Amino acid sequence: MTDPVALGTAGVVLAATLAAATAGTRRVPPAAVAVVGAVYLVAVGAVGFAAAETAVRGVLPTVAFLVVVLVLADLADREGVFTWAAAATARRAGRSAGALLGRVVLLAAGVTALLSLDATVVLLTPVVLATAARMGLPARPHAVATGHLANSASLLLPVSNLTNLLAFSASGLSFLAFAGLMAGPWGAAVAVEYLVLRRLFRADLAVPVAAPVAEVPPAPRAALAVVGLTALGFGAASLAGLPPVWPAVAGVAVLAVRLARAGRLRAADVVTAADLPFALFVCGLAVVVQAVLGAGLEQGLARLLPDGEGLAELLAVAVVAAVLANVVNNLPATLALLPVAAAVGPGAVLAVLVGVNVGPNLTYAGSLANLLWRRALGAEAPSAARFGALGLATVPLTLLAATVALWLMVR
């Protein structure tokens, strides 16, 4: 039964929380708004203490794993993994801007899948921009590729995105089963993004390379080996029935010891990389979304989402998820939709994931990754209208291709 007062109160707190996250100012920390808002909703009875505690306990393992992966990506960056990868990509592209775009798409897709979308937008994007400038090429196609692939190429593994971790918990699938089902949608999304971006930026890609990259720094073999073994460890842990956080912890430990012995890492650096305020933000947001769901939104979503896992049903779920992600951001959209989709089956859960990961390429507000990417580009970032126009050209086709591929994999 819908409680209009509780729904309105929780809706205002949710809007304030998302506004703080979108603004991203130090004066109004998003974590503070989310946590204070959650406490307020419990205090006024908009959500029960037991329900709030359950919501926090539900996301804590996911948040803890995210923290570890963020540290792993930062340590890999300190080892020079991203700088080397961008230089090697540019070297192989030779004098072709089109070849560079294709290799940047593959690089961004791989980094996103293995080290999360945050690594792509925060660590890889600046390196790609610098590489394009060094080669005398327009940066726009390659910058947009990293931004778009950070969202749409985060479909493959549970570790690729916080939304994936939430969906992974709700799906009941093993790590390898999740990856197996999402391999098709991931490949389809990457391919469509590349083909559409290549068409959209054909004028920029016709510019000849002024200064081909002739030298590549030495490969950080130890760091690459650790990252590769960590990725393999995710699958091995799944087979052994262990949480995937343990291989990530092992990878962090190895790289941290190496960097600390070389005098290139302090404890404060690890704390900064962990982004603990974001972890608090997610926990507070989980309580706020639980309040909105309990006040009647969950019933409304249950009536809205189709009950089935045929192609038409999965497409409908993906579209609803994509629209909701652009209205309220993909993280609260995921938290709101997963309980309803989980009652239908794992196919519906993964269709939600397609929508909340691909859909945000339509608006800056669609995901926090978009806001981080815009900050990384600074004055070079496209306007909201330009970003939306690029999204209109890519999102519908990518959403359709990824959902069809998911339907085929589920069958």
N, C-alpha and C positions, 0 to 999 in steps of 0.2 A: 504494500500500500504506500502511495506517495505521501510524503510529509512536506508540504509546500514551504513551511518555515525553515525546516532543517535543510531542505534542498537549496533554498535561496541563500541561506547563511553559508553553507558549504561551497556553493557556486561562487559567491563573492570572494571567499578565501582562496579558492582555486584560481580565480582570475588574478588576484593580487600576487599569488605565488608565481604564476606564469609571466606576469608583467615584470616582476623583479628578475626572473631568469632571462627574459628577453632584453631588458635594459642592461643587465650585467655590470652595474656600477658598484664600486666599493662602499658608497654611502648606504646603499640598501642591499646588503648581501642576500642572494636568493636563499641560502641555507637558513639564515635567520628568519626570513619571512615564512618559509615552509615549516620550520620547527615551531615558531611562535603560533602560526596559524593552526597547526595540528593540536597543540596544547589548548588553544582557545576553543576549538571544536569539541574537544573532550570535556572541557570545563563547562560549556553551555549545554552539553548533552546532545549535540548534533551527531556524535558518534560515541558509542560506549567504550569504556576503557578496555574491556576484553577484546572488542573488535579492533581497536587501535593497536593493541599489543599483538594480536594475530597478524595484522597487516605488516607491522615492523618485522616480526619474526619471519614472515614469509619472504621478505626481500633481503634480509640480512645476509644469507649465504650468497645471493647474487651480487650484492653490493661489495662484499668482502672479496669475491673473485674479481670483480671489476677493478678494485683498488690494486690488486696484485698485478693484473695485466697492464694497468697504466704505468706501474713502476717498471715492469719488464720492458715496455716500449721506450721509456725514458732512458733506461740503462743501455738498450741497444743503440739508441741515438748517440749517447755519449761514447760508444765504441766506434761510431762512424758508419753504422750500417746504412742509414738513409743517404748520407752524402755519397758513399760508394755506389749504392744502388742507382741513384740518379745519374751519376757520372757514367756508369757502365751502360745505362739505358741510352743516354745521349750519344755515347761512343758508337753503339751499335746502330743508331738511327742514321749516322753518317750525315749526308747533306739534305736529307728529306724531312721536312716538317711533318708530313703525313706519317712517316714511319715513326717519328718521335711521339706523335699523339698515340699511335697504336701501342707503343711500348710503355708510355705513361699510363694508359688505361690498364694494361696488364699489371704494371707495377703497383698502381693504386689498388687494384682488385686484390692482389696478393697481400699487400700490407694490411688492408682492411680486414681480410679474412683471418689472417694469423695474429695480428697485433691490435685489432679493433679500429673502428672508424676514427677514434680520437687521435690515434697515431698518424692517420692519413691527413687529417685536417690541420693538426697542430705541428707535426714534425715533418711530414713529407711535403706538404704544400709549399712552405717557404723554400725548400731545396729545389723543387721543380721550377718555381718562379725564377730563382737565381740561375738555374741551368738554362732556361729559355732566354733570359737576358744575356747570358754569356755567349749564346749561339747567335744572337742578333735576331731573334724571332719574336713575333707577338706572343705575349704570355696568355692571352685570353683562352684559346682552346685547351691548353694544358691545365690552366687553373680551374676552369669549369669541369674538366675531366676529374680532377682530384676531388672537387666538391661533390659532384654527382655520384662518383663511384664510392665515396665515403658512405653514402646512404644506400644506394642500390646494390653495391657489391658486398654489403654486410649481411647477406642472406645465408652464407654458406655454413658457418660454424656457430655453435652456441657462444663462443668467445668473441665473435666479431662485433657485437653490439649489445648494449644493456637490454634492449628490447628482446634480443635473441635469448639472453640468459633468462629473462622472465618467461618467454614462451617455452623454452627448454624445460623449465620447472613445471609448467602447466601441461605440457604435452604428454608426459609419461614416457617419452622416447629415450633410448640410450644415446650417448654422444655420437656413436657411429651411425645409428639409425637416423638421427636428426640430420647429420651431414649427408647421408646417402639420399634422403628425400629432397634436401634443399640444393643438391648439386645441379639438378636440372634448372630450377628457377634462377640460381646464381649465374650459370652459364648463359642463360637466355637474357638476363638483365644486362650483363656485361657486354654481350654482343650487340644488343639493340642500342645501348648507350653509345658505343663506339661508332656504329653506323650512322646514327642520327647526328652525333656531334661532328663527325667527319663531313657530313653534308652541310650542316649549319655554318661551319667555320671554313668552308672550302677556300674562301678568299685569303684568309690568314694562313692557311696551310700551303698556299701557292707561293708564299714568300720564300726565297732561297735562303739557306743557312749561310750566314756571313762568316761564322767562325766555328767550324766543326770541332767537337771535343776530341783532342788527340791523346790526352793522357788521362788515365784513370788511377785514383789512389789505390794503394794496396788493399786487397780485400781483407776485411776484418774477420778472418776465418774462424777464430775462436767464438766470436759473438754470433756469427752466422750458424755455426754448429750448435750453439746453445739454443738459439731460436728454433732451428730445425728439429732438434731433439725434444724440445718442449712441445712442439706441435705434434710430433709422433707420440709423445707421452700422454697427450689428451686422449688419443685413441686407445692406447694401452691401458690407461686408467679406467676407461669405459668398460673394456673387456674384463678388467679385474673387479669391477663394481665399486671403484673408488671415485670420489669427486674430482673433477678436472682441475681444481685449485691446487692440488699437490704438485703436479708437474710444473705449473706456473711458479709456485713457491720455490721449487728446486732451481728453475732457470734464473729467477731473481737472485737467489743465494749465490750461485756460481758467478754471475756477472758482477754482483755487488762486491764480492771478495776480490775479484780481479781488479776492479776499479779502485777499491779502497787501498789495496796494496800498492797501486801505482800513484796514490795520492790524488786521485781525480774524483773522489766521491766522499761526501760527508753525510752524516746522519740527517742533517737538515735537508739535504738534496732529496733523499728518499721520501721524507715527509711531504715535501713540496710536490714531488711527482705523484704521490698517492692521492692528492686532491681530496683530502678528508672533508672539506666543506661540501663538495659535491655529494659525497656519501651521505652526509647529514641531510642534504637537500632531498635526495631520493627517499630516504626514510620518512621525512616529514611529508613529502608529496604522497607517499603511499597511504598515509593516514587521511590526508585531505581527500584523496580520490575514494577511499573507503567510505568516508562520510557522504560523498555525493552518490555513490552506488547504493548505500543503505537507505538513503532518503527517497529512492525511487528510480534512479537512473538505470540500475541493473535490470529492473523489470521492463523499462522502456526498450533497452537494448535487446533483451530477450525476445520481445515482440518484433523488433526490427530485423534481426539477423535470421536468415533462413535456416531451417533444420534439415541439413543434408550435406553431402560431400560430393555431389555431382559438379560438373563444370559450371553450370549456371549459378549454383549455390556458392561455390568457391569464388567466382567472379564477384558476386554480390557482396560477399564478406570482405573481399579485398578492396572493393570500391568504398564501402562504408568505412573501413579502417583508414583508407587514404584520406577521405574527406574529413573524418574526425581528427586525424593527425594534423591537418592544416588548420583546423578550427581551434583546437586546444593543445597542440603540440603532440608529438608521437609518443612521448613517455606516458603522460596521463591517459592517452588514448589506449595504449597497450594495457595499462593497469585496469582500465574500465572494461575492455572487450574480452580479455582472456578468460575471466570466470564464466562468461556466457558461451564463448567458443569452446572451452574445454568440455562443456556438457554435451556438445555435438560430436567431438572427436578430434584426433590429432590433425586431420586434414584442415579442419576449420581453424584450428590454432595457427597452423602454418600459413593459411590464407590471410589471417590477421597480420602476421609478420610481413608478408609480401606488401600489404597495404601500408603499414606504418613505417616500413623501410624505404619503399620506392616513392610513396606519396609525398614525403617531405621535400622532394626536389622541386615542388611547385611553389612554395613560399618560404621566405626566411624563417618564419615562425614555426615551420613544420617540424624542425628538430633543433636541439641544442647544437648539434654538429654544424648546422648551417650558420649559426651565429658565431661559432668559433672560426669557421672558414672565412666569413666576412671580415672578422677582426684580423685574421692572418693576412688578408689581401689589402686591408687598409683602403687607401684612396683608389686602388685598382679594382675594388669590388664592384660588380654591376649593381645598378639601381634595383629597387624592389620590383619595378615594372619589367625591367630587362630580365631579371632572374625568373620572374613568373612566365615571361614569354618563352624562355628556354625550357622551363618546366612543362609548359603546354605542348612543346614539340617532342619531349622525351617521355614524360610520365605516362600518358595513356598507352602508348605502344609498349613501353617497358612493363607496365602493370599487366597488360593483356598477355604478353609473351611469358612473363614469369608465372602467372597464374595457370595458364595452359600447361606449362611445363610441370608445375606442381601437381595438377590434376593427373597428368600422365604418370608421374612418379608414384602418386598415391594409389593409382589403379594397379 
